């Protein structure tokens, strides 16, 4: 996916909401916080990206994890998957022109594998009928931000995303993966992972060599996006298995022009 920004001049900025694991239809999803952040995206004229598990979709008829206690009343029905898809379309519709990409997570691929239903494609179609231009991304991939300043100067930021895998680690919070990914992702400027519901932003400094043979230093930024699902419920699964509470929210990327180059800030927005 490539996003282009042309005719950039001093004072220009572009916000991007980096998020994952909305688990929109889960009973414990903090939809008020999610709505507050989406409203902030509107205020900032920001783009919105969701890197997997926008849906939870665990309460289906053939899901061994399903529990009637965990299903929202509005999703009770024989057409459960259709109900959550339509409910999500209604919720995200006011932000259809903000959302540029929703990519697959393990919850969406699980539904596709077991039911042959691609929830994200259904959602994207409904939002695009409301004026959106939502693209559905695979489980992992690249996003290029292309900037053109002063009609001639240009630079880019390359973002690699992967929804994530594994448990993250109770001590390391998945940070150990950054050094592994840095080895096989030398062309990335930002790497975004989700899945474990942890939240952090970590820069790794690199020594580089330009095509002209000039040594220079840069940073590879790693971002772990949290969830909007509050899993830590008294006597719930997380509580019973000694899983700690985790932060909820997103990470904001802000691109702005400094001199002849576009600079980036990354800020977690958590509670």
N, C-alpha and C positions, 0 to 999 in steps of 0.2 A: 504494500500500500504506500502511495506517495502523496504527501500533502504539500502544496506549493503556496508560497507567500511572496507576492511580487510587489515592487515599488515601495519597499520599506524605507522609511525615513526616521529621523530622530524623534523620539517620543512614542514610537510604535512598540506595542507589546502584544503577546498572544499567550493566553492561559490554556492549559490542557489539564483536565481532570483524569488522573491515572487511577483506575480502580479495578477491583475484581471481587469475586465472591459476594455479590449482593445477596444471593440466596433469597430473592425477592419473595417467593411464596412460602418461605418457612415461617412458622408461627412466632419464632423468636427473632426474626429480622427487624432491625430498628428502622422502620420505614420513615419515621419522622426525621431521623438524622440523615438518611439517604435523600429525602426530599429537600432538606435544608441545604445539602451540598449541591444538589442539582439546581436549586434556585440560585445558589451562589454562582454556579456555572453560567446561568443566564445573566446575572448581574455583571459578570466579568467578560461576557461575550466569549466564553471558553468552549473548547471542544471537549467532548466526553468520550473516553475509551473504557471498555469493560473487558478485562482479560480473563474471561472464563468464569463459570458458575454464576452467571446472572440468575439462573434458576436453581432451585434445590431439587424439586421434582421427586421426592423420596416417598411420597404417600400413595403411590400407585398400587393397583390391585395385586401385582405380582412382585412387588419389592419387599424383600424379607425385612427391611428396616422400617417398613411403614407402621404407623401407629395412629389410631383415630384421635388420640389425645394431642397429637402434634399437627393436625391439619386445621387450616383456617376454615371457619364455617362456610365461607363463600366458595370454597373449593370442593365441597362435598358433593359428589355426583358420579354417575357411571362414566361420564366424559371428563374425568379429572384432568387429564393433560390439556384438553381443549379449554377447560375453565381457567387453568393457571396461565395459559398462553394469552387468552383474551384479557384477563385481569392485568397481566403485565403490560399489554398493549395500552390499556386504559391509563395505567399509572405513568408510563413513560411518554405517552402521547404529547404532553405539553413541552417535552424536551426533544422531540423528534428531530428538530433542526440543529440540535447541539451534538447529538450522538453520531459519531462518525464510524465507529466500529464496535462490534460485539464479537468476541472470539470464543471458541469452544473451551469448556472445562470438562473435568471428569464427570460431572453430573449430566451435562448435555450429551456427551458421547455415550454415557451409560444408557440414556433413553433411546438414542439412535441405535445402539447395538441390540437392545432388547425389544424395542417397539417399532423400529424403522421410522421414527418420527423425529424430525430435526426442529426442535423448539425454536432455536435462534432464527432459522429461516422464516418460520411462521411469524415470529415477532418482528423481524426486519421488514417483511412484506407489509404488515399492518402499519408499522411506523412510516414506511415510505409512501403509503397511501395517504398519510397525514402531512406529506410535504417533506419528509426526511430523505436523507441519502445514506442510510445506514448500510455499511458493508459487513458481511459475516466473515470473520477470519478463522483460520484453522487453529489447532491447539497451540502451535508456536509459529512464529514468523517475524517479519521485519516491517517496520514503518520508517519511511524516510521523510524528514521534514526539510524541504528545500526552500532556501531564503535567497531573494535577489534584492540587493540594496543599490540605490543610486543608479538604477537602470543597467549597471554593468557588473559590479562586485556581487559575488554570491558565495554562500557556504551552506553546509548541510549538517544535520544531526541525525544519526542513524540509531534507531531504537530497535532492539531485539526483545521479543517477549516470549515467555513460555508460561503456560498456566501453572505448572509446577507438579511435583510428585513427592511422595514420601511424607513423613510426619514433621519434618522441620527440625526436630531435636529439642528436648526440653531445656537444654543449657545453651546450645549454639544458636537456636532460633533459625537455623538454616544458613547462617552466615558463612559456614565452612564451604558452602557450594560456590561462593563468589570466586574463589581462587581456581576452582575447577572450570567454571564457565569462562573465566577470563582467558584460559589457555586456548579454548576452541572458538572463542568469539572475539578475535583480535580487531575486527572491523567495527565493533559496536562502540557507541558513545554512551548509551544507556542500556541497561539490561533490567527488564521488569519481570518479576515472578510473583505469583500469588499462591493460592492453594492452602498454605499452612496457617493462614489467618494471623501471621506475625506482621510487624510493621517496623521498617527501618529504612534508612537511606545511608549508603556507604560508598565513599569514593576510593578508588584504587589508582594511585599515581603510576604512570608509565613513562619509560624513556623510549622515544620514537626517533625515526630517521626519515626525513623528508625525501621526496623524489630527487631533490637537488643535492642530497647528501648532507643536509644540515640537521644535527641533533636537536631535538626539542622535547619538551615535557607536556604531557596532557593527562586528563583524568578520565577514567572509565567509571561511570556511576552505576551502582547497583541499587535497585529499589525493590523492596518487598511490600506489596500492597496488602492491607488487612481485609477484614470482612465487615459486613454490616449485620451479621448474625451473632447475637449474644448467646454463645453456647453454654456459658457458665450459669447454669440454673441449679438451685438448691435441690439436691437429690437426683439431679439429672445425670446423663452419661458422663459429662466432663467432670462433674463433682465426684461421682463414684469411682472414677478411674484416675483420680489425682491430676487431672488436667487443669492448669491454671486459667484464670480469666485472661482474655486477650483484648488488645485495643480494637476499637471500631473506627472506620473512616476511610480516608483516601489519601493520596499524595498529589499535590498540585505542582505541575511544571509551569514555569513562567519563562517565556522567551522574550528577550528585549535587545534592542540595538545599542551597542557600545562601540563608538568609533565606526569601523567598517566591518565589524563582526557581530553576529548574534550570540548573546550570552544566555545561559540557562541557570535558573534557580530551581531547586527542588525542596518543597516544604510539606511535611506530613500535616494532616488536618485530622486530629484524633480525639476520641474521648473514651 
